[in-house]
Amino acid sequence: MKPAPFSYAAPHSVEECLDLLSRYGTDAKLMAGGQSLMPLLSLRMARPSVIIDINRIPGLDAWEVTGEGVRIGARVRQRSLERDRALRAEIPLMAEAVQFIGHPATRSRGTIVGSMCHADPAAELQVCAILLGAAFRLRSHSGDRVVSAEEFFLDALTTAVGEEELVEEVRLPLPVVGAGYSFSEVSRRHGDFAMVSVGCIVTRDAQGRLDESAVALGGIGSRAQRFRLGDYAPGATAVPALFADFARHVAETIEPDADLHASTEYRRALAAHLVQQGLDVAASRTESGAQ
Ligand SMILES: Cc1cc2nc3c(=O)[nH]c(=O)nc-3n(C[C@H](O)[C@H](O)[C@H](O)COP(=O)(O)OP(=O)(O)OC[C@H]3O[C@@H](n4cnc5c(N)ncnc54)[C@H](O)[C@@H]3O)c2cc1C
């Protein structure tokens, strides 16, 4: 199918973009990489009367490290997570996750922020944002606000972004010193959305406790979910069966939907396997390199 007719605007500044958003409100749709929006238009699942293309707004294509973490502008492509060694070093979890997103062609246009704004519950970058505790800077003529990932992702394809708001950047904390990260998933074919995906961080405090170690899972419901090891086994250090027990607990706690790709039980089995394996891999990447 062809998209329904729409007008096209390509603002050259954030201010101009916000003017357009406040003028058109729900009639408008922002376009970043277009990799999710264009299929929705073609299927007529979205019928905005105006497309606001943010690709000519200067400054949004930059990322930087500040005292608070890494700030990634709304036009930074997913491909940068593969190609830019400096960026990869700042967010090792996302650098590992990006290989699972679509294909080189989609990653070359698709943006990091656009993926999060689309809020597909199986999207790899949503899992990363929830696990790492990302925050989003939203701008509109009514003011700026910063929203945590937990508040940002409301439901499948639904975020806290208001109709007149632009997500200007996502903010990610710097890697935890000495921590190990891993990302893995199972999908029917490489490049397909994941049936289940799992991001892991393993970290120890000065006493060797694993409390802040955590996992986040995607593809298991309407949004990604995070589980902290310290909530399951407070004060645990290196117990032989700890990761296996925690993985079983996570798999029993989630309520994955069944669809034509996988049953609820199959998704639970995948979750248990991926969580245990992911924690083992992340533990092997910690500074001490052991569980
Ligand atoms: C063949 C194919 C395979 C794919 N496989 C995967 C996959 O395995 N995993 C995966 O996660 N994704 C996958 N995708 C989706 C892809 O990664 C998209 O890049 C991503 O979902 C959206 O990013 P985008 O920059 O293209 O956003 P767009 O398509 O431009 O926008 C998506 C939505 O976000 C909104 N939006 C975008 N930027 C902003 C902003 N700054 N502020 C407010 N709202 C904004 C838009 O209005 C729109 O509603 C695939 C796509 C294709 C075509």
The ligand as an ORCA input file, in Angstrom:
! r2SCAN-3c Opt
* xyz 0 1
  C      13.552     -4.747      8.098
  C      13.569     -4.111      9.460
  C      14.013     -4.846     10.547
  C      14.024     -4.277     11.820
  N      14.462     -5.031     12.874
  C      14.506     -4.468     14.107
  C      14.985     -5.215     15.223
  O      15.370     -6.368     15.120
  N      15.008     -4.581     16.436
  C      14.580     -3.282     16.598
  O      14.620     -2.764     17.720
  N      14.140     -2.558     15.554
  C      14.090     -3.106     14.326
  N      13.619     -2.369     13.267
  C      13.180     -0.984     13.519
  C      14.360     -0.002     13.353
  O      15.451     -0.268     14.175
  C      14.023      1.473     13.590
  O      15.206      2.156     13.308
  C      13.568      1.931     14.949
  O      12.506      1.159     15.469
  C      13.035      3.377     14.846
  O      14.098      4.281     14.689
  P      14.006      5.395     13.563
  O      15.116      6.384     13.829
  O      13.985      4.761     12.241
  O      12.618      6.135     13.940
  P      11.396      6.559     13.022
  O      10.886      5.398     12.244
  O      11.707      7.797     12.277
  O      10.340      6.929     14.187
  C       9.762      5.942     14.990
  C       8.746      6.598     15.935
  O       9.419      7.400     16.913
  C       9.030      8.776     16.813
  N      10.237      9.565     16.990
  C      11.426      9.374     16.352
  N      12.340     10.239     16.815
  C      11.718     10.983     17.762
  C      12.146     12.041     18.619
  N      13.400     12.495     18.597
  N      11.264     12.571     19.495
  C       9.972     12.105     19.550
  N       9.509     11.116     18.760
  C      10.381     10.552     17.887
  C       8.402      8.928     15.434
  O       7.446      9.975     15.386
  C       7.774      7.554     15.227
  O       6.534      7.508     15.901
  C      13.603     -2.914     11.992
  C      13.160     -2.176     10.896
  C      13.135     -2.758      9.632
  C      12.669     -1.934      8.471
*
